Amino acid sequence: MDKSRVKNKKVTVLGSQRSAMGAARLLSHFGAKVLLSEINPELFSAEKRQIFADIGAEFEFGYHSPDVLESDFIVVSPGIPENVEIMQKIREKQIPVYSEIEITSWFIDAPIIAVTGSNGKTTTVNLIHHLLKTAGYDSFLGGNVGVAASEILLDSFKVDVQKPIFVLEVSSFQLDNIKEFKPQVAVILNLTPDHLDRYPSLDAYYDSKLKLLLNTDADCTVVINRDDPELNKRDIVADNIRYFAVDNQAGGAAMLAEGSLGMMRENGWNPILPAKVVPIPGRHNLSNALAAIAATMDFIDDPETMAHALITFSAVPHRIEYVGIINGIRCYNDSKATNVASTEVAIRSFSQPIWLILGGKDKGGDFTSLIPVLEQYTREILLIGDAANVIDTQLSQATKTCQLENIEKAIEYCFKHAESGDVLLLSPACASFDQFANFEARGDYFRDRIQSREGWSM
């Protein structure tokens, strides 16, 4: 841990949301002179003013002052794209730019397990975290999962830890500005289309995901999904590759065989848990569980410990989360499904007819790719948010759609027309930023609306 690389350095943090605030705290903790610069004046609050006072940081809201361009380096929030004016000025002056995940890694003196991919990241990091905790490790979970990596590192300084491991969910936006970030275990779950509103091409988005492997070497383990067709197309080169597979006949170090999840060790096949008793539904979650097994094999060698951890794992909020039943209609919150591929996975998890709530802020997804599963699994598509017209144009000729004002109206419509035994599924395939601050707020709203209705029960 080299504190000198930030002590007394002038550092600007661009943005003021979760990871930016964490970065400001961490850098101030290690003696940097921090300026937080936020272009949106509406994001200022008295609470943030108090935080800046507590950590001795300067701040500005509503503009970017010339001081930004006098920084020794910049920490950029993942939501800020490269094409905004301030980023162009920073690049012109050749000021080093890092992500919050990068600067946090400078101060972590413990193994890092980092997980990226288009879908399944949050469930997988929570599985890894639960496996490690069950095995007696001091696991710290953060990153894109909801708590900034910088915040969990600061929290770790407050407690006595014996066997620390940091489990980080990492997005493509966070990987865009890494330089030295080097996880001991790097996991890539899958590559499917997403964020085409941010990247110039699909290949550019995929290349960003693969930056997770930028600094891996012989001391690192790279975990790859052998079932993923896009990953199979790519010539991934690493010293230590560990595969996992549900369907691929080539198998892997962690795989589904003889009806059980298990792992290959030097002593041969070690079954862990029958697939039918994994407590989270869907074949995609078998894949997530195998990814977690493969990621933790360097730390856990007892199949019984892994089995106990898997069987006691609870579904993550906003990921096909069961939130109640009303008049025989079962309701599920999958607000984390912010791209088309993730929504398709959710739809395929059910055998009952689905009333699907789609929409939000469009990210350039191809909704026509959903038509085969919509025709097979759904009764009607309930469209909400800014993307409603776009989605309607793509789907209405092939399946029944109805545009509604918001989630509340979609719920009311469903309960007016659905039958007992149907499923109401919020799986938007879009970002939340048109009507909500984040996907968590969207999912919480949906859950609250369901659980506040008369007749609701679990």
C-alpha positions in Angstrom: 0.0 0.0 0.0 1.8 3.1 -1.3 0.2 6.1 0.3 2.7 8.5 -1.3 1.1 8.2 -4.7 -1.8 10.3 -3.6 -0.6 12.2 -0.5 -0.7 16.0 -1.1 -1.7 15.4 -4.8 -4.3 17.6 -6.3 -7.1 15.2 -7.4 -10.4 16.0 -9.0 -13.3 13.6 -8.7 -15.8 14.1 -11.5 -19.4 13.4 -10.4 -21.1 13.1 -7.1 -23.0 9.8 -7.0 -22.1 6.7 -5.1 -18.7 5.8 -6.4 -17.6 9.5 -6.6 -18.4 10.1 -3.0 -16.5 7.0 -2.0 -13.5 8.0 -4.1 -13.4 11.4 -2.4 -13.5 9.8 1.0 -10.8 7.3 0.2 -8.4 9.9 -1.4 -8.9 12.3 1.5 -8.2 9.5 3.9 -4.8 9.0 2.3 -3.9 12.7 2.2 -5.0 13.9 -1.2 -6.2 17.4 -1.8 -9.6 16.6 -3.3 -11.9 18.7 -5.4 -15.3 17.1 -6.3 -16.7 18.7 -9.4 -20.4 18.0 -10.4 -22.0 19.6 -13.4 -25.5 19.0 -12.2 -26.5 21.5 -9.5 -29.6 19.5 -8.6 -27.4 16.8 -7.1 -26.1 19.1 -4.3 -27.5 18.5 -0.8 -26.8 19.5 2.7 -25.8 15.9 3.5 -23.1 16.1 0.9 -21.9 19.5 2.2 -21.4 17.9 5.6 -19.5 15.0 4.1 -17.1 17.4 2.3 -16.6 19.3 5.5 -15.9 16.1 7.5 -13.2 14.9 5.0 -11.8 18.4 4.2 -12.6 18.3 0.5 -13.6 21.1 -1.8 -16.6 20.9 -4.0 -18.4 22.6 -6.9 -21.8 22.0 -8.3 -23.3 23.3 -11.5 -20.0 23.9 -13.4 -16.5 22.6 -13.8 -14.0 25.3 -12.8 -10.5 25.7 -14.3 -9.1 24.1 -11.2 -10.1 20.7 -12.6 -7.5 21.1 -15.4 -4.8 21.8 -12.8 -5.2 18.3 -11.2 -2.4 15.8 -10.9 -5.0 13.2 -11.9 -8.7 12.8 -12.4 -11.1 10.1 -11.0 -14.1 9.9 -13.3 -17.5 8.5 -12.4 -18.7 5.6 -14.5 -21.7 7.5 -15.7 -19.7 10.2 -17.4 -19.0 9.5 -21.1 -15.8 10.4 -23.0 -17.6 12.8 -25.4 -18.6 15.5 -22.8 -16.7 18.7 -23.0 -14.8 18.4 -19.7 -13.4 15.0 -20.6 -12.2 16.3 -24.0 -10.4 19.1 -22.2 -8.8 16.7 -19.7 -7.6 14.5 -22.5 -6.2 17.4 -24.4 -4.1 18.3 -21.4 -3.1 14.7 -21.0 -4.1 14.5 -17.4 -4.2 10.9 -16.2 -7.7 9.6 -15.8 -8.7 6.7 -13.5 -11.8 4.9 -12.5 -12.8 4.6 -8.8 -12.2 0.9 -9.0 -8.6 1.5 -10.2 -7.6 3.9 -7.4 -9.2 1.7 -4.8 -7.2 -1.2 -5.9 -4.0 0.7 -5.1 -4.7 0.4 -1.4 -6.0 -3.2 -1.2 -3.5 -5.6 0.4 -5.6 -8.7 0.0 -6.9 -11.0 -2.8 -9.5 -9.4 -5.2 -12.1 -11.5 -7.0 -13.5 -9.4 -9.8 -16.6 -10.3 -11.8 -17.8 -8.8 -15.1 -20.1 -9.8 -17.9 -23.3 -8.5 -19.4 -25.7 -10.5 -17.2 -25.6 -12.3 -13.9 -22.9 -10.3 -12.2 -24.8 -9.3 -9.1 -26.1 -12.8 -8.3 -22.6 -14.2 -8.9 -20.7 -11.8 -6.7 -23.3 -12.4 -4.0 -22.8 -16.1 -4.3 -19.0 -15.8 -4.1 -19.4 -13.5 -1.1 -21.7 -16.1 0.6 -19.4 -19.0 -0.2 -16.4 -17.2 1.3 -18.3 -16.1 4.4 -19.5 -19.6 5.0 -15.9 -20.9 4.7 -14.7 -18.4 7.3 -13.2 -15.7 5.2 -13.6 -11.9 5.9 -15.3 -11.2 2.6 -16.0 -7.6 1.5 -18.5 -7.2 -1.3 -18.7 -4.0 -3.4 -18.2 -2.3 -6.7 -21.1 -2.0 -9.2 -23.2 -4.1 -6.9 -24.5 -1.2 -4.8 -21.7 -0.2 -2.4 -18.6 1.5 -3.9 -15.3 -0.5 -3.7 -13.8 2.6 -2.0 -16.4 2.5 0.7 -16.0 -1.2 1.5 -12.2 -0.7 1.7 -12.7 2.2 4.2 -15.1 0.0 6.2 -12.5 -2.8 6.3 -10.0 -0.4 8.0 -12.5 -0.2 11.0 -12.5 -3.9 11.8 -10.0 -6.6 12.8 -9.8 -9.0 9.8 -7.8 -12.2 9.6 -8.6 -13.5 6.1 -9.8 -10.6 4.0 -10.9 -11.0 0.4 -12.5 -8.3 -1.7 -15.3 -9.4 -4.1 -16.0 -6.7 -6.7 -18.7 -6.5 -9.4 -17.1 -4.5 -12.2 -18.9 -2.8 -15.1 -17.5 -1.9 -18.5 -17.7 1.8 -17.6 -15.4 1.1 -14.6 -13.0 -0.9 -16.7 -12.7 1.9 -19.3 -10.3 3.8 -17.1 -8.2 1.1 -15.4 -4.4 1.0 -15.7 -3.0 -1.3 -13.0 -6.1 -3.0 -11.7 -5.2 -6.7 -11.2 -7.6 -9.1 -9.6 -6.2 -12.4 -8.3 -9.3 -14.0 -9.8 -10.9 -12.4 -12.9 -14.3 -13.8 -13.9 -16.1 -13.1 -17.2 -19.6 -14.5 -17.3 -20.8 -13.7 -20.7 -20.9 -11.1 -23.5 -24.3 -10.0 -24.9 -25.4 -6.7 -26.4 -25.8 -3.7 -24.0 -24.9 0.0 -23.7 -25.0 0.7 -27.4 -26.0 4.2 -26.4 -22.5 4.6 -24.9 -20.2 2.6 -27.1 -19.6 3.1 -30.9 -20.0 -0.6 -31.6 -20.7 -3.9 -30.0 -17.0 -4.9 -30.4 -16.0 -1.8 -28.5 -18.4 -2.8 -25.6 -17.0 -6.3 -25.6 -13.4 -5.1 -25.6 -14.2 -2.9 -22.6 -15.4 -6.0 -20.7 -12.2 -7.9 -21.6 -10.1 -5.2 -20.1 -10.6 -7.1 -16.9 -7.8 -9.3 -18.1 -5.4 -6.4 -18.9 -3.0 -7.0 -16.1 -3.5 -10.7 -15.3 -0.4 -12.9 -15.2 0.8 -16.2 -13.9 -0.3 -15.3 -10.3 -3.9 -14.8 -11.5 -6.7 -17.2 -12.4 -9.0 -16.3 -15.2 -12.5 -17.8 -15.0 -14.4 -18.1 -18.3 -17.9 -19.4 -19.2 -17.4 -22.2 -21.7 -21.1 -22.0 -22.7 -21.0 -18.4 -23.9 -20.9 -18.3 -27.7 -19.3 -14.8 -27.8 -16.5 -15.7 -25.4 -15.9 -18.9 -27.4 -15.3 -16.7 -30.5 -12.5 -14.8 -28.8 -9.0 -15.9 -28.5 -8.6 -15.3 -24.8 -5.0 -15.9 -23.7 -4.1 -16.2 -20.0 -1.6 -18.2 -18.0 -4.3 -19.9 -15.9 -7.7 -20.3 -17.4 -10.4 -22.1 -15.4 -13.6 -22.9 -17.3 -17.1 -23.5 -16.0 -20.0 -25.0 -18.0 -23.6 -26.1 -17.7 -24.1 -27.3 -21.2 -20.8 -27.5 -23.1 -19.7 -31.1 -23.4 -16.1 -30.1 -22.9 -17.0 -29.3 -19.3 -14.6 -27.4 -17.1 -13.2 -27.1 -13.6 -16.7 -26.4 -12.4 -19.6 -28.0 -14.3 -23.0 -29.7 -14.3 -22.5 -33.5 -14.5 -24.6 -36.5 -13.5 -27.3 -34.0 -12.3 -25.1 -32.2 -9.9 -23.0 -29.1 -9.7 -19.4 -30.1 -8.9 -15.7 -29.4 -9.5 -12.8 -31.2 -11.0 -9.8 -31.5 -8.6 -6.6 -33.5 -8.9 -8.4 -36.4 -7.2 -11.1 -36.3 -10.0 -14.8 -35.3 -10.0 -16.1 -33.9 -6.7 -20.0 -33.5 -6.7 -21.2 -30.6 -4.6 -25.0 -30.3 -4.8 -27.8 -31.8 -6.9 -28.9 -29.1 -9.5 -32.6 -29.6 -8.5 -32.0 -28.3 -5.0 -30.2 -25.1 -5.9 -32.5 -22.5 -4.3 -32.5 -19.9 -7.0 -34.5 -20.7 -10.2 -33.4 -21.0 -13.8 -30.6 -22.6 -15.7 -28.8 -19.3 -15.8 -28.5 -19.4 -12.1 -26.9 -22.9 -12.3 -24.3 -21.1 -14.5 -23.9 -18.3 -11.9 -23.4 -20.9 -9.2 -20.8 -22.7 -11.2 -19.0 -19.4 -11.8 -18.9 -18.8 -8.1 -17.6 -22.3 -7.5 -14.8 -21.8 -10.1 -14.0 -18.4 -8.6 -13.5 -19.7 -5.1 -11.7 -23.0 -5.7 -8.4 -21.4 -4.8 -9.8 -20.6 -1.3 -12.3 -23.4 -0.6 -11.5 -27.1 -1.2 -14.3 -28.7 0.8 -17.4 -29.7 -1.3 -19.5 -29.9 1.9 -18.8 -26.3 2.8 -19.7 -25.2 -0.8 -22.9 -27.3 -0.7 -24.0 -25.7 2.6 -23.3 -22.3 1.3 -25.2 -22.8 -2.0 -28.2 -24.4 -0.3 -28.5 -21.5 2.2 -28.2 -18.7 -0.4 -31.1 -16.4 -0.8 -32.1 -14.6 -4.1 -30.7 -11.1 -4.5 -33.2 -8.3 -4.5 -34.3 -7.1 -7.9 -33.1 -10.3 -9.6 -36.2 -12.3 -10.4 -37.2 -11.6 -6.8 -40.5 -13.0 -5.7 -42.5 -10.2 -4.0 -45.9 -11.7 -3.4 -49.1 -13.1 -4.8 -52.5 -11.4 -5.3 -55.6 -13.2 -6.5 -53.4 -16.1 -7.6 -51.1 -13.9 -9.7 -47.5 -14.3 -8.6 -45.4 -11.1 -8.9 -41.6 -10.9 -9.5 -39.2 -7.9 -9.4 -36.4 -8.2 -12.0 -35.6 -4.5 -12.1 -31.9 -5.3 -12.5 -32.7 -6.6 -16.0 -31.5 -3.5 -17.9 -30.7 -5.1 -21.2 -32.6 -7.4 -23.6 -30.6 -10.5 -23.0 -31.2 -10.3 -19.2 -34.9 -9.9 -19.8 -34.9 -13.0 -22.1 -33.3 -15.0 -19.3 -36.0 -13.9 -16.8 -38.8 -14.8 -19.2 -37.4 -18.3 -19.7 -37.4 -18.9 -16.0 -41.2 -19.3 -15.9 -43.6 -21.9 -17.3 -46.7 -19.9 -16.4 -48.2 -17.2 -18.7 -46.4 -13.8 -18.1 -47.6 -10.2 -18.1 -44.3 -8.4 -18.8 -43.5 -4.8 -17.8 -41.0 -3.5 -20.3 -39.5 -0.1 -20.8 -37.5 2.8 -19.2 -34.5 4.6 -20.7 -33.5 2.9 -24.0 -29.9 1.8 -24.3 -30.1 0.9 -28.0 -31.3 -2.7 -27.5 -32.8 -4.8 -30.2 -36.2 -5.7 -28.8 -37.2 -7.7 -31.8 -34.8 -10.5 -30.6 -37.3 -11.1 -27.8 -40.2 -11.9 -30.2 -39.8 -15.7 -30.1 -39.9 -15.9 -26.3 -42.6 -13.3 -26.0 -44.8 -15.3 -28.4 -44.1 -18.5 -26.4 -44.3 -17.2 -22.8 -46.3 -14.0 -22.5 -50.0 -12.9 -22.5 -49.3 -9.2 -23.0 -46.5 -6.7 -23.0 -47.0 -3.6 -20.7 -44.9 -0.7 -22.0 -43.7 2.1 -19.8 -41.2 5.0 -19.8 -39.3 6.9 -22.5 -38.6 3.7 -24.6 -42.3 2.7 -24.8 -42.8 4.0 -28.4 -39.5 2.5 -29.6 -40.4 -0.9 -28.1 -44.0 -0.7 -29.4 -42.7 -0.1 -32.9 -40.5 -3.2 -32.8 -42.9 -5.6 -31.1 -46.5 -4.6 -31.8 -46.8 -6.4 -35.1 -45.7 -9.7 -33.5 -47.2 -9.7 -30.0 -49.9 -7.9 -28.0 -48.7 -4.6 -26.4 -50.2 -1.9 -24.3 -48.6 1.5 -23.5 -49.2 2.7 -20.0 -48.1 5.8 -18.1 -46.0 4.1 -15.4 -45.4 1.0 -13.3 -48.4 1.8 -11.1 -50.7 1.8 -14.1 -49.1 -1.3 -15.5 -49.8 -3.2 -12.2 -53.4 -2.0 -12.3 -53.9 -3.1 -15.9 -52.4 -6.5 -15.1 -54.7 -7.2 -12.2 -57.7 -6.1 -14.1 -57.1 -8.5 -17.0 -54.9 -11.4 -15.7 -56.1 -14.8 -14.5 -55.1 -16.8 -11.4 -52.0 -18.7 -12.2 -50.5 -16.0 -14.3 -47.2 -14.2 -13.5 -46.6 -10.4 -13.4 -42.9 -9.8 -14.2 -41.1 -6.4 -14.0 -38.1 -7.1 -16.3 -37.7 -3.8 -18.1 -34.7 -4.4 -20.5 -33.9 -0.7 -20.1 -32.2 1.6 -17.7 -34.2 3.3 -15.0 -33.1 6.9 -15.3 -36.2 8.2 -17.1 -38.4 7.8 -14.0 -36.1 6.6 -11.2 -32.7 7.3 -9.7 -31.5 3.7 -10.3 -32.8 0.2 -10.8 -33.0 -0.3 -7.0 -35.5 2.5 -6.6 -37.5 1.2 -9.5 -37.6 -2.3 -8.0 -38.4 -1.0 -4.6 -41.3 1.0 -6.0 -42.7 -2.1 -7.8 -42.4 -4.2 -4.6 -44.0 -1.5 -2.5 -46.9 -1.2 -4.9 -47.5 -4.9 -4.9 -47.2 -5.4 -1.1 -49.4 -2.4 -0.3 -52.3 -3.9 -2.3 -55.3 -5.5 -0.5 -55.2 -9.2 -0.7 -51.4 -9.4 -1.0 -49.6 -12.3 0.6 -46.3 -14.1 0.4 
